[in-house]
């Protein structure tokens, strides 16, 4: 299977997972965004929101790294700059959700 | 091996229509949404630092600018959800006709606005 085909399958599979997670997230964002500190900590430190937020972060950053790399493919002419941009993007897509998940699992009321 | 694939031409050479508007918006909003999620990560990080640090972001989110920011975030996510559903239908082979494509494009634009209002009102317990 070609790399481009694999990338397309990963992109579509992650978008199918991401759609219900995004719906869940924006409904809850509207519910909690202006709540007090303890309410927000309670939201992010209890299940199922802890699991769903972690899953959202992993899938969203994975999906974004694939789709933004396509933008780089389309618009960046210089091959070296494109490679550096892609590597920076993949590091960003792994580090940010990983740190966030570790933080969420350390949150206590 | 040297990759000689043609690059996309600059977007300004095309004449604008619903499909091109949704297409470029889908890409721009996708990038905005990942920045939004990075902001959410920062929000969670501030929770770990304690209530005093969290007060800064709470002050912002409870202000009128904060409310508009949240509305903007809900809209950008709604837009991406509907646009992504439209793409998935295309992948299944539906909705390629010009008329259907224009109608679904309009559904993405107006549907995202309606979704935003409904979700925000639901979040405020107005229903």
gemmi code that builds the backbone of each chain (N, CA, C; Angstrom):
import gemmi

chains = {
    "A": [
        ("UNK", (0.841, -1.205, 0.000), (0.000, 0.000, 0.000), (0.876, 1.255, 0.000)),
        ("UNK", (0.508, 2.226, -0.823), (1.311, 3.457, -0.903), (1.187, 4.273, 0.385)),
        ("UNK", (2.239, 5.055, 0.669), (2.207, 5.916, 1.856), (1.041, 6.888, 1.827)),
        ("UNK", (0.762, 7.450, 0.645), (-0.330, 8.428, 0.507), (-1.674, 7.775, 0.830)),
        ("UNK", (-1.831, 6.490, 0.415), (-3.085, 5.765, 0.690), (-3.238, 5.532, 2.196)),
        ("UNK", (-2.127, 5.110, 2.823), (-2.154, 4.885, 4.281), (-2.524, 6.176, 5.006)),
        ("UNK", (-1.897, 7.274, 4.559), (-2.144, 8.580, 5.186), (-3.622, 8.960, 5.055)),
        ("UNK", (-4.185, 8.699, 3.874), (-5.592, 9.031, 3.625), (-6.505, 8.197, 4.529)),
        ("UNK", (-6.188, 6.894, 4.668), (-7.005, 6.018, 5.529), (-6.932, 6.478, 6.990)),
        ("UNK", (-5.721, 6.802, 7.472), (-5.554, 7.297, 8.851), (-6.332, 8.601, 9.055)),
        ("UNK", (-6.275, 9.469, 8.030), (-6.961, 10.762, 8.108), (-8.473, 10.567, 8.233)),
        ("UNK", (-9.009, 9.659, 7.415), (-10.462, 9.436, 7.418), (-10.905, 8.706, 8.694)),
        ("UNK", (-10.112, 7.718, 9.128), (-10.463, 6.983, 10.354), (-10.449, 7.932, 11.549)),
        ("UNK", (-9.427, 8.801, 11.602), (-9.371, 9.728, 12.746), (-10.500, 10.753, 12.674)),
        ("UNK", (-10.908, 11.158, 11.467), (-12.007, 12.135, 11.385), (-13.327, 11.519, 11.838)),
        ("UNK", (-13.536, 10.220, 11.575), (-14.760, 9.538, 12.028), (-14.796, 9.482, 13.565)),
        ("UNK", (-13.637, 9.248, 14.186), (-13.567, 9.206, 15.659), (-13.722, 10.626, 16.226)),
        ("UNK", (-13.147, 11.581, 15.496), (-13.084, 12.961, 15.999), (-14.454, 13.671, 16.020)),
        ("UNK", (-15.316, 13.368, 15.054), (-16.594, 14.097, 14.949), (-17.424, 14.002, 16.242)),
        ("UNK", (-17.747, 12.772, 16.743), (-18.518, 12.727, 18.004), (-17.767, 13.329, 19.199)),
        ("UNK", (-16.423, 13.187, 19.204), (-15.643, 13.765, 20.314), (-15.718, 15.292, 20.306)),
        ("UNK", (-15.695, 15.878, 19.105), (-15.781, 17.344, 19.006), (-17.162, 17.837, 19.438)),
        ("UNK", (-18.208, 17.089, 19.072), (-19.570, 17.466, 19.495), (-19.634, 17.435, 21.027)),
        ("UNK", (-19.133, 16.340, 21.612), (-19.124, 16.202, 23.081), (-18.345, 17.364, 23.710)),
        ("UNK", (-17.195, 17.689, 23.114), (-16.330, 18.712, 23.703), (-16.989, 20.105, 23.686)),
        ("UNK", (-17.585, 20.502, 22.553), (-18.133, 21.873, 22.512), (-19.372, 22.013, 23.405)),
        ("UNK", (-20.146, 20.933, 23.537), (-21.301, 20.998, 24.454), (-20.795, 21.216, 25.887)),
        ("UNK", (-19.766, 20.456, 26.271), (-19.231, 20.577, 27.636), (-18.459, 21.871, 27.847)),
        ("UNK", (-17.818, 22.365, 26.773), (-17.114, 23.648, 26.874), (-18.115, 24.758, 27.211)),
        ("UNK", (-19.269, 24.736, 26.524), (-20.310, 25.736, 26.794), (-20.849, 25.604, 28.217)),
        ("UNK", (-20.814, 24.379, 28.747), (-21.331, 24.159, 30.105), (-20.365, 24.631, 31.194)),
        ("UNK", (-19.042, 24.468, 30.956), (-18.106, 24.662, 32.074), (-17.192, 25.885, 31.978)),
        ("UNK", (-17.159, 26.570, 30.804), (-16.072, 27.535, 30.596), (-15.989, 28.643, 31.659)),
        ("UNK", (-17.117, 29.056, 32.214), (-17.061, 30.151, 33.197), (-17.334, 29.680, 34.632)),
        ("UNK", (-17.224, 28.371, 34.839), (-17.474, 27.817, 36.180), (-16.279, 28.080, 37.105)),
        ("UNK", (-16.491, 27.821, 38.383), (-15.431, 28.041, 39.391), (-14.324, 26.987, 39.250)),
        ("UNK", (-13.181, 27.307, 39.833), (-11.986, 26.449, 39.757), (-12.297, 24.983, 40.084)),
        ("UNK", (-12.961, 24.757, 41.219), (-13.204, 23.377, 41.659), (-14.122, 22.610, 40.706)),
        ("UNK", (-15.092, 23.332, 40.115), (-15.996, 22.676, 39.153), (-15.224, 22.218, 37.913)),
        ("UNK", (-14.301, 23.095, 37.444), (-13.536, 22.765, 36.229), (-12.543, 21.631, 36.523)),
        ("UNK", (-11.894, 21.695, 37.701), (-10.971, 20.604, 38.088), (-11.753, 19.296, 38.179)),
        ("UNK", (-12.919, 19.366, 38.784), (-13.753, 18.181, 38.936), (-14.116, 17.590, 37.569)),
        ("UNK", (-14.417, 18.470, 36.597), (-14.762, 18.001, 35.251), (-13.600, 17.240, 34.617)),
        ("UNK", (-12.396, 17.855, 34.643), (-11.259, 17.245, 33.950), (-10.628, 16.070, 34.719)),
        ("UNK", (-10.927, 15.956, 36.023), (-10.257, 14.906, 36.797), (-11.148, 13.697, 37.067)),
        ("UNK", (-12.377, 13.723, 36.565), (-13.256, 12.555, 36.788), (-13.635, 11.916, 35.452)),
        ("UNK", (-14.042, 10.652, 35.547), (-14.477, 9.941, 34.338), (-15.952, 10.240, 34.071)),
        ("UNK", (-16.445, 10.238, 32.830), (-15.736, 9.844, 31.617), (-14.986, 11.007, 30.947)),
        ("UNK", (-15.097, 12.247, 31.535), (-14.496, 13.388, 30.827), (-12.980, 13.290, 30.722)),
        ("UNK", (-12.339, 12.681, 31.747), (-10.876, 12.544, 31.697), (-10.474, 11.667, 30.502)),
        ("UNK", (-11.170, 10.539, 30.337), (-10.855, 9.633, 29.228), (-11.186, 10.278, 27.882)),
        ("UNK", (-12.368, 10.905, 27.794), (-12.796, 11.482, 26.506), (-11.915, 12.665, 26.095)),
        ("UNK", (-11.506, 13.492, 27.085), (-10.616, 14.616, 26.758), (-9.255, 14.096, 26.292)),
        ("UNK", (-8.743, 13.056, 26.967), (-7.458, 12.464, 26.559), (-7.549, 11.935, 25.128)),
        ("UNK", (-8.652, 11.208, 24.855), (-8.846, 10.648, 23.511), (-8.952, 11.761, 22.467)),
        ("UNK", (-9.699, 12.821, 22.828), (-9.843, 13.963, 21.917), (-8.478, 14.563, 21.584)),
        ("UNK", (-7.649, 14.756, 22.613), (-6.325, 15.356, 22.404), (-5.473, 14.486, 21.470)),
        ("UNK", (-5.453, 13.183, 21.745), (-4.621, 12.280, 20.924), (-5.099, 12.294, 19.468)),
        ("UNK", (-6.410, 12.085, 19.276), (-6.931, 11.969, 17.907), (-6.865, 13.316, 17.176)),
        ("UNK", (-7.190, 14.410, 17.884), (-7.200, 15.728, 17.231), (-5.799, 16.146, 16.800)),
        ("UNK", (-4.805, 15.934, 17.667), (-3.439, 16.319, 17.287), (-2.895, 15.402, 16.188)),
        ("UNK", (-3.286, 14.127, 16.228), (-2.876, 13.189, 15.178), (-3.477, 13.611, 13.835)),
        ("UNK", (-4.793, 13.877, 13.857), (-5.508, 14.293, 12.644), (-4.926, 15.598, 12.093)),
        ("UNK", (-4.682, 16.549, 13.016), (-4.164, 17.857, 12.584), (-2.774, 17.743, 11.988)),
        ("UNK", (-1.931, 16.896, 12.589), (-0.576, 16.775, 12.048), (-0.620, 16.219, 10.626)),
        ("UNK", (-1.536, 15.264, 10.380), (-1.660, 14.719, 9.024), (-2.190, 15.759, 8.049)),
        ("UNK", (-3.231, 16.505, 8.494), (-3.833, 17.466, 7.557), (-2.950, 18.701, 7.346)),
        ("UNK", (-2.245, 19.129, 8.391), (-1.359, 20.297, 8.216), (-0.146, 19.897, 7.357)),
        ("UNK", (0.300, 18.643, 7.472), (1.426, 18.219, 6.620), (1.013, 18.233, 5.140)),
        ("UNK", (-0.293, 18.032, 4.883), (-0.777, 18.142, 3.495), (-0.725, 19.581, 3.009)),
        ("UNK", (-1.001, 20.512, 3.921), (-0.906, 21.933, 3.563), (0.560, 22.262, 3.240)),
        ("UNK", (1.484, 21.745, 4.069), (2.919, 21.954, 3.805), (3.285, 21.383, 2.425)),
        ("UNK", (2.750, 20.177, 2.140), (3.029, 19.511, 0.861), (2.569, 20.365, -0.317)),
        ("UNK", (1.416, 21.024, -0.129), (0.842, 21.824, -1.215), (1.516, 23.179, -1.399)),
        ("UNK", (1.970, 23.791, -0.316), (2.359, 25.200, -0.416), (3.835, 25.497, -0.130)),
        ("UNK", (4.571, 24.557, 0.508), (5.990, 24.851, 0.770), (6.834, 24.277, -0.376)),
        ("UNK", (7.579, 25.139, -1.044), (8.350, 24.727, -2.218), (9.681, 24.081, -1.832)),
        ("UNK", (10.359, 24.672, -0.830), (11.695, 24.211, -0.467), (11.609, 22.892, 0.324)),
        ("UNK", (12.293, 21.856, -0.183), (12.195, 20.518, 0.412), (12.741, 20.482, 1.847)),
        ("UNK", (13.861, 21.199, 2.084), (14.461, 21.192, 3.420), (13.530, 21.850, 4.437)),
        ("UNK", (12.979, 22.996, 4.048), (12.057, 23.715, 4.957), (10.834, 22.832, 5.248)),
        ("UNK", (10.359, 22.143, 4.195), (9.190, 21.265, 4.357), (9.484, 20.140, 5.353)),
        ("UNK", (10.666, 19.543, 5.248), (11.045, 18.459, 6.160), (11.137, 18.944, 7.605)),
        ("UNK", (11.765, 20.118, 7.785), (11.894, 20.681, 9.135), (10.505, 21.000, 9.690)),
        ("UNK", (9.653, 21.601, 8.863), (8.291, 21.961, 9.296), (7.518, 20.716, 9.691)),
        ("UNK", (7.643, 19.642, 8.900), (6.933, 18.396, 9.215), (7.439, 17.767, 10.515)),
        ("UNK", (8.762, 17.783, 10.708), (9.313, 17.203, 11.947), (8.849, 18.003, 13.162)),
        ("UNK", (8.897, 19.334, 13.057), (8.445, 20.200, 14.159), (6.972, 19.931, 14.463)),
        ("UNK", (6.189, 19.770, 13.402), (4.752, 19.502, 13.553), (4.510, 18.179, 14.286)),
        ("UNK", (5.246, 17.122, 13.909), (5.039, 15.810, 14.534), (5.468, 15.834, 16.011)),
        ("UNK", (6.565, 16.552, 16.308), (7.005, 16.658, 17.715), (5.926, 17.385, 18.531)),
        ("UNK", (5.420, 18.509, 17.976), (4.361, 19.287, 18.621), (3.125, 18.406, 18.865)),
        ("UNK", (2.761, 17.584, 17.869), (1.544, 16.757, 17.955), (1.681, 15.613, 18.955)),
        ("UNK", (2.914, 15.266, 19.328), (3.111, 14.211, 20.328), (3.267, 14.826, 21.724)),
        ("UNK", (4.090, 15.881, 21.814), (4.448, 16.448, 23.126), (3.252, 17.121, 23.814)),
        ("UNK", (2.518, 17.962, 23.080), (1.426, 18.737, 23.712), (0.339, 17.827, 24.304)),
        ("UNK", (-0.228, 16.872, 23.529), (-1.248, 16.012, 24.162), (-0.687, 15.146, 25.293)),
        ("UNK", (0.577, 14.703, 25.134), (1.184, 13.859, 26.174), (1.286, 14.620, 27.499)),
        ("UNK", (1.789, 15.854, 27.442), (1.906, 16.677, 28.664), (0.515, 16.906, 29.265)),
        ("UNK", (-0.457, 17.212, 28.394), (-1.817, 17.500, 28.880), (-2.429, 16.295, 29.582)),
        ("UNK", (-2.217, 15.112, 28.994), (-2.782, 13.894, 29.603), (-2.112, 13.625, 30.961)),
        ("UNK", (-0.789, 13.807, 31.016), (-0.078, 13.609, 32.302), (-0.636, 14.581, 33.343)),
        ("UNK", (-0.841, 15.849, 32.929), (-1.392, 16.849, 33.860), (-2.783, 16.428, 34.337)),
        ("UNK", (-3.621, 15.982, 33.387), (-4.994, 15.608, 33.765), (-5.018, 14.462, 34.766)),
        ("UNK", (-4.082, 13.511, 34.576), (-4.039, 12.369, 35.496), (-3.428, 12.741, 36.850)),
        ("UNK", (-2.844, 13.951, 36.931), (-2.313, 14.422, 38.222), (-3.252, 15.415, 38.906)),
        ("UNK", (-4.341, 15.754, 38.234), (-5.297, 16.705, 38.830), (-6.111, 16.014, 39.907)),
        ("UNK", (-6.187, 16.669, 41.070), (-7.060, 16.136, 42.131), (-7.839, 17.302, 42.735)),
        ("UNK", (-9.008, 16.997, 43.222), (-9.837, 18.059, 43.822), (-9.341, 18.361, 45.230)),
    ],
    "B": [
        ("UNK", (14.226, 9.794, -4.138), (13.793, 10.213, -5.473), (13.196, 11.626, -5.402)),
        ("UNK", (13.498, 12.427, -6.409), (12.994, 13.803, -6.448), (11.477, 13.800, -6.620)),
        ("UNK", (10.763, 14.548, -5.758), (9.307, 14.648, -5.879), (8.971, 15.824, -6.788)),
        ("UNK", (8.451, 15.485, -7.976), (8.128, 16.560, -8.930), (6.634, 16.835, -9.022)),
        ("UNK", (5.890, 16.471, -7.968), (4.452, 16.765, -7.978), (4.231, 18.268, -8.093)),
        ("UNK", (3.222, 18.683, -8.870), (2.972, 20.130, -8.958), (2.447, 20.672, -7.633)),
        ("UNK", (2.824, 21.878, -7.279), (2.307, 22.521, -6.068), (0.973, 23.169, -6.388)),
        ("UNK", (0.149, 23.390, -5.343), (-1.127, 24.068, -5.577), (-0.875, 25.503, -6.007)),
        ("UNK", (-1.630, 25.991, -6.986), (-1.471, 27.397, -7.347), (-2.009, 28.288, -6.236)),
        ("UNK", (-1.658, 29.559, -6.270), (-2.163, 30.462, -5.243), (-3.669, 30.641, -5.380)),
        ("UNK", (-4.321, 30.723, -4.211), (-5.798, 30.685, -4.214), (-6.435, 31.880, -4.922)),
        ("UNK", (-5.691, 32.998, -5.056), (-6.327, 34.190, -5.632), (-6.582, 34.074, -7.132)),
        ("UNK", (-6.015, 33.045, -7.811), (-6.251, 32.963, -9.265), (-7.606, 32.333, -9.587)),
        ("UNK", (-8.248, 31.691, -8.591), (-9.555, 31.082, -8.834), (-10.676, 32.107, -8.677)),
        ("UNK", (-11.791, 31.884, -9.417), (-12.973, 32.707, -9.142), (-13.688, 32.061, -7.947)),
        ("UNK", (-14.183, 32.889, -7.046), (-14.751, 32.373, -5.795), (-16.131, 31.788, -5.997)),
        ("UNK", (-16.386, 30.654, -5.371), (-17.739, 30.087, -5.296), (-17.856, 29.379, -3.948)),
        ("UNK", (-19.037, 28.804, -3.671), (-19.270, 28.201, -2.356), (-18.234, 27.111, -2.051)),
        ("UNK", (-17.986, 26.232, -3.052), (-17.075, 25.098, -2.806), (-15.666, 25.551, -2.458)),
        ("UNK", (-15.152, 26.554, -3.207), (-13.782, 27.005, -2.923), (-13.723, 27.731, -1.585)),
        ("UNK", (-14.800, 28.467, -1.276), (-14.855, 29.178, 0.012), (-14.816, 28.177, 1.175)),
        ("UNK", (-15.646, 27.110, 1.068), (-15.689, 26.100, 2.133), (-14.351, 25.356, 2.205)),
        ("UNK", (-13.770, 25.069, 1.040), (-12.524, 24.308, 1.001), (-11.390, 25.041, 1.727)),
        ("UNK", (-11.195, 26.320, 1.391), (-10.099, 27.057, 2.033), (-10.428, 27.334, 3.501)),
        ("UNK", (-11.730, 27.584, 3.790), (-12.132, 27.814, 5.188), (-11.890, 26.566, 6.022)),
        ("UNK", (-12.147, 25.393, 5.420), (-11.949, 24.118, 6.120), (-10.486, 23.981, 6.566)),
        ("UNK", (-9.575, 24.349, 5.673), (-8.151, 24.256, 6.014), (-7.764, 25.281, 7.082)),
        ("UNK", (-8.207, 26.531, 6.876), (-7.836, 27.593, 7.833), (-8.413, 27.270, 9.216)),
        ("UNK", (-9.692, 26.853, 9.244), (-10.345, 26.573, 10.529), (-9.730, 25.335, 11.198)),
        ("UNK", (-9.273, 24.377, 10.390), (-8.570, 23.223, 10.953), (-7.328, 23.656, 11.714)),
        ("UNK", (-6.588, 24.604, 11.142), (-5.382, 25.115, 11.813), (-5.783, 25.906, 13.069)),
        ("UNK", (-6.834, 26.735, 12.946), (-7.303, 27.516, 14.108), (-7.718, 26.562, 15.244)),
        ("UNK", (-8.413, 25.476, 14.884), (-8.907, 24.551, 15.912), (-7.786, 23.854, 16.671)),
        ("UNK", (-6.670, 23.602, 15.988), (-5.571, 22.964, 16.724), (-4.927, 23.996, 17.660)),
        ("UNK", (-4.955, 25.276, 17.269), (-4.470, 26.320, 18.178), (-5.421, 26.443, 19.377)),
        ("UNK", (-6.728, 26.287, 19.113), (-7.728, 26.313, 20.191), (-7.468, 25.167, 21.173)),
        ("UNK", (-7.196, 23.975, 20.636), (-6.938, 22.833, 21.525), (-5.648, 23.032, 22.319)),
        ("UNK", (-4.682, 23.744, 21.717), (-3.456, 24.071, 22.463), (-3.804, 25.030, 23.610)),
        ("UNK", (-4.737, 25.942, 23.347), (-5.231, 26.855, 24.392), (-5.930, 26.044, 25.502)),
        ("UNK", (-6.697, 25.013, 25.114), (-7.362, 24.156, 26.106), (-6.309, 23.434, 26.961)),
        ("UNK", (-5.215, 23.008, 26.313), (-4.118, 22.350, 27.058), (-3.537, 23.326, 28.085)),
        ("UNK", (-3.384, 24.589, 27.689), (-2.870, 25.616, 28.603), (-3.852, 25.837, 29.757)),
        ("UNK", (-5.131, 25.815, 29.436), (-6.211, 25.956, 30.419), (-6.090, 24.841, 31.477)),
        ("UNK", (-5.880, 23.596, 31.003), (-5.734, 22.451, 31.913), (-4.453, 22.594, 32.742)),
        ("UNK", (-3.380, 23.091, 32.111), (-2.111, 23.294, 32.817), (-2.288, 24.305, 33.962)),
        ("UNK", (-3.053, 25.370, 33.701), (-3.292, 26.380, 34.744), (-4.080, 25.796, 35.919)),
        ("UNK", (-4.904, 24.790, 35.638), (-5.642, 24.121, 36.724), (-4.672, 23.452, 37.694)),
        ("UNK", (-3.594, 22.879, 37.125), (-2.605, 22.195, 37.959), (-1.855, 23.179, 38.857)),
        ("UNK", (-1.685, 24.414, 38.381), (-0.927, 25.411, 39.152), (-1.705, 25.949, 40.354)),
        ("UNK", (-3.001, 25.703, 40.381), (-3.785, 26.123, 41.542), (-4.757, 27.255, 41.235)),
        ("UNK", (-5.584, 27.552, 42.233), (-6.692, 28.484, 42.045), (-6.226, 29.899, 41.712)),
        ("UNK", (-5.111, 30.342, 42.324), (-4.631, 31.715, 42.095), (-4.241, 31.914, 40.634)),
        ("UNK", (-3.494, 30.949, 40.081), (-3.096, 31.044, 38.669), (-4.313, 30.939, 37.767)),
        ("UNK", (-5.266, 30.112, 38.176), (-6.457, 29.901, 37.353), (-7.328, 31.158, 37.271)),
        ("UNK", (-7.218, 32.020, 38.288), (-8.046, 33.240, 38.333), (-7.858, 34.121, 37.097)),
        ("UNK", (-6.630, 34.153, 36.536), (-6.374, 34.985, 35.347), (-7.248, 34.562, 34.179)),
        ("UNK", (-7.260, 33.248, 33.932), (-8.028, 32.743, 32.787), (-9.529, 32.810, 33.085)),
        ("UNK", (-9.887, 32.609, 34.360), (-11.309, 32.696, 34.741), (-11.838, 34.118, 34.518)),
        ("UNK", (-10.991, 35.096, 34.892), (-11.363, 36.503, 34.701), (-11.624, 36.781, 33.225)),
        ("UNK", (-10.744, 36.260, 32.356), (-10.916, 36.453, 30.909), (-12.173, 35.750, 30.401)),
        ("UNK", (-12.348, 34.471, 30.805), (-13.481, 33.694, 30.287), (-14.835, 34.226, 30.766)),
        ("UNK", (-14.837, 34.886, 31.934), (-16.110, 35.426, 32.434), (-16.412, 36.811, 31.855)),
        ("UNK", (-15.438, 37.391, 31.137), (-15.654, 38.716, 30.538), (-16.425, 38.565, 29.217)),
        ("UNK", (-16.848, 39.693, 28.655), (-17.577, 39.677, 27.388), (-16.689, 39.145, 26.254)),
        ("UNK", (-15.361, 39.473, 26.324), (-14.423, 38.959, 25.309), (-14.311, 37.436, 25.415)),
        ("UNK", (-14.319, 36.953, 26.647), (-14.242, 35.512, 26.881), (-15.452, 34.804, 26.289)),
        ("UNK", (-16.635, 35.407, 26.490), (-17.859, 34.791, 25.953), (-17.804, 34.737, 24.422)),
        ("UNK", (-17.328, 35.851, 23.802), (-17.202, 35.868, 22.339), (-16.161, 34.842, 21.869)),
        ("UNK", (-15.077, 34.696, 22.646), (-14.063, 33.702, 22.298), (-14.664, 32.305, 22.306)),
        ("UNK", (-15.443, 32.009, 23.363), (-16.074, 30.687, 23.462), (-17.059, 30.475, 22.309)),
        ("UNK", (-17.845, 31.523, 21.990), (-18.766, 31.418, 20.845), (-17.994, 31.147, 19.554)),
        ("UNK", (-16.864, 31.831, 19.381), (-16.015, 31.634, 18.202), (-15.465, 30.217, 18.133)),
        ("UNK", (-15.067, 29.702, 19.298), (-14.533, 28.324, 19.344), (-15.628, 27.325, 18.976)),
        ("UNK", (-16.831, 27.541, 19.550), (-17.946, 26.614, 19.252), (-18.281, 26.670, 17.755)),
        ("UNK", (-18.250, 27.899, 17.189), (-18.541, 28.031, 15.752), (-17.476, 27.324, 14.900)),
        ("UNK", (-16.202, 27.536, 15.243), (-15.147, 26.941, 14.401), (-15.185, 25.411, 14.480)),
        ("UNK", (-15.496, 24.870, 15.667), (-15.625, 23.411, 15.786), (-16.861, 22.923, 15.017)),
        ("UNK", (-17.985, 23.675, 15.141), (-19.206, 23.271, 14.428), (-18.965, 23.265, 12.924)),
        ("UNK", (-18.270, 24.300, 12.442), (-17.967, 24.395, 11.012), (-17.149, 23.187, 10.571)),
        ("UNK", (-16.138, 22.859, 11.358), (-15.277, 21.738, 10.970), (-16.024, 20.408, 11.012)),
        ("UNK", (-16.911, 20.250, 12.013), (-17.694, 19.009, 12.112), (-18.547, 18.829, 10.853)),
        ("UNK", (-19.309, 19.900, 10.501), (-20.214, 19.791, 9.345), (-19.437, 19.625, 8.041)),
        ("UNK", (-18.330, 20.357, 7.924), (-17.512, 20.257, 6.720), (-16.878, 18.869, 6.588)),
        ("UNK", (-16.509, 18.300, 7.736), (-15.907, 16.961, 7.738), (-16.953, 15.912, 7.350)),
        ("UNK", (-18.189, 16.094, 7.836), (-19.280, 15.166, 7.459), (-19.501, 15.241, 5.945)),
        ("UNK", (-19.455, 16.474, 5.405), (-19.606, 16.676, 3.950), (-18.497, 15.934, 3.191)),
        ("UNK", (-17.271, 16.023, 3.689), (-16.147, 15.309, 3.064), (-16.342, 13.800, 3.123)),
        ("UNK", (-16.874, 13.307, 4.266), (-17.068, 11.854, 4.409), (-18.123, 11.350, 3.412)),
        ("UNK", (-19.179, 12.158, 3.198), (-20.180, 11.785, 2.192), (-19.555, 11.742, 0.803)),
        ("UNK", (-18.695, 12.716, 0.503), (-17.975, 12.701, -0.786), (-17.153, 11.431, -0.915)),
        ("UNK", (-16.469, 11.045, 0.192), (-15.625, 9.840, 0.161), (-16.453, 8.587, -0.120)),
        ("UNK", (-17.739, 8.624, 0.296), (-18.617, 7.479, 0.039), (-19.242, 7.554, -1.360)),
        ("UNK", (-18.964, 8.661, -2.065), (-19.424, 8.794, -3.450), (-20.710, 9.584, -3.611)),
        ("UNK", (-21.156, 10.272, -2.544), (-22.397, 11.049, -2.629), (-22.103, 12.555, -2.648)),
        ("UNK", (-22.974, 13.303, -3.320), (-22.941, 14.762, -3.208), (-21.998, 15.486, -4.145)),
        ("UNK", (-21.584, 14.833, -5.230), (-20.655, 15.487, -6.162), (-21.342, 16.416, -7.176)),
        ("UNK", (-22.666, 16.243, -7.372), (-23.355, 17.077, -8.367), (-23.219, 18.538, -7.949)),
        ("UNK", (-23.116, 19.406, -8.958), (-22.850, 20.825, -8.678), (-23.899, 21.437, -7.748)),
        ("UNK", (-25.184, 21.120, -8.049), (-26.273, 21.693, -7.245), (-26.198, 21.168, -5.803)),
        ("UNK", (-25.992, 19.855, -5.659), (-25.910, 19.247, -4.320), (-24.730, 19.828, -3.546)),
        ("UNK", (-23.606, 20.000, -4.255), (-22.406, 20.527, -3.615), (-22.640, 21.950, -3.088)),
        ("UNK", (-23.383, 22.752, -3.887), (-23.697, 24.123, -3.436), (-24.617, 24.096, -2.225)),
        ("UNK", (-25.626, 23.208, -2.270), (-26.583, 23.122, -1.144), (-25.866, 22.677, 0.133)),
        ("UNK", (-25.004, 21.634, 0.017), (-24.310, 21.155, 1.224), (-23.325, 22.210, 1.743)),
        ("UNK", (-22.751, 22.980, 0.809), (-21.858, 24.079, 1.219), (-22.615, 25.112, 2.043)),
        ("UNK", (-23.831, 25.445, 1.578), (-24.666, 26.408, 2.326), (-25.086, 25.821, 3.675)),
        ("UNK", (-25.361, 24.496, 3.690), (-25.721, 23.844, 4.963), (-24.567, 23.969, 5.961)),
        ("UNK", (-23.323, 23.819, 5.458), (-22.156, 23.932, 6.346), (-22.092, 25.351, 6.932)),
        ("UNK", (-22.279, 26.371, 6.086), (-22.162, 27.760, 6.559), (-23.274, 28.096, 7.561)),
        ("UNK", (-24.524, 27.912, 7.121), (-25.641, 28.300, 7.989), (-25.860, 27.311, 9.139)),
        ("UNK", (-25.615, 26.025, 8.859), (-25.747, 25.005, 9.910), (-24.783, 25.246, 11.057)),
        ("UNK", (-23.561, 25.688, 10.731), (-22.579, 25.929, 11.797), (-23.021, 27.089, 12.691)),
        ("UNK", (-23.666, 28.083, 12.082), (-24.160, 29.223, 12.886), (-25.307, 28.758, 13.794)),
        ("UNK", (-26.234, 27.979, 13.218), (-27.382, 27.483, 14.009), (-26.885, 26.556, 15.141)),
        ("UNK", (-25.945, 25.663, 14.807), (-25.345, 24.756, 15.804), (-24.737, 25.543, 16.960)),
        ("UNK", (-24.007, 26.603, 16.602), (-23.326, 27.418, 17.613), (-24.338, 28.009, 18.590)),
        ("UNK", (-25.408, 28.577, 18.043), (-26.430, 29.203, 18.900), (-27.075, 28.137, 19.800)),
        ("UNK", (-27.463, 26.996, 19.191), (-28.135, 25.939, 19.960), (-27.229, 25.391, 21.067)),
        ("UNK", (-25.960, 25.124, 20.733), (-25.044, 24.546, 21.727), (-24.761, 25.552, 22.848)),
        ("UNK", (-24.591, 26.822, 22.490), (-24.321, 27.833, 23.515), (-25.527, 27.968, 24.457)),
        ("UNK", (-26.733, 28.017, 23.858), (-27.948, 28.144, 24.690), (-28.129, 26.902, 25.567)),
        ("UNK", (-27.807, 25.724, 25.026), (-27.882, 24.481, 25.802), (-26.896, 24.538, 26.970)),
        ("UNK", (-25.711, 25.038, 26.690), (-24.697, 25.154, 27.728), (-25.076, 26.136, 28.827)),
        ("UNK", (-25.849, 27.140, 28.452), (-26.315, 28.145, 29.433), (-27.594, 27.699, 30.127)),
        ("UNK", (-28.037, 26.470, 29.867), (-29.266, 25.897, 30.444), (-30.510, 26.698, 30.083)),
        ("UNK", (-30.521, 27.256, 28.852), (-31.696, 28.027, 28.434), (-32.793, 27.082, 27.928)),
        ("UNK", (-32.396, 25.872, 27.451), (-33.436, 24.890, 27.056), (-33.919, 24.126, 28.279)),
    ],
}
model = gemmi.Model(1)
for chain_id, residues in chains.items():
    chain = gemmi.Chain(chain_id)
    for i, (resn, *xyz) in enumerate(residues, 1):
        res = gemmi.Residue()
        res.name, res.seqid = resn, gemmi.SeqId(i, " ")
        for name, pos in zip(("N", "CA", "C"), xyz):
            atom = gemmi.Atom()
            atom.name, atom.element = name, gemmi.Element(name[0])
            atom.pos, atom.b_iso = gemmi.Position(*pos), 0.0
            res.add_atom(atom)
        chain.add_residue(res)
    model.add_chain(chain)
structure = gemmi.Structure()
structure.add_model(model)
structure.setup_entities()
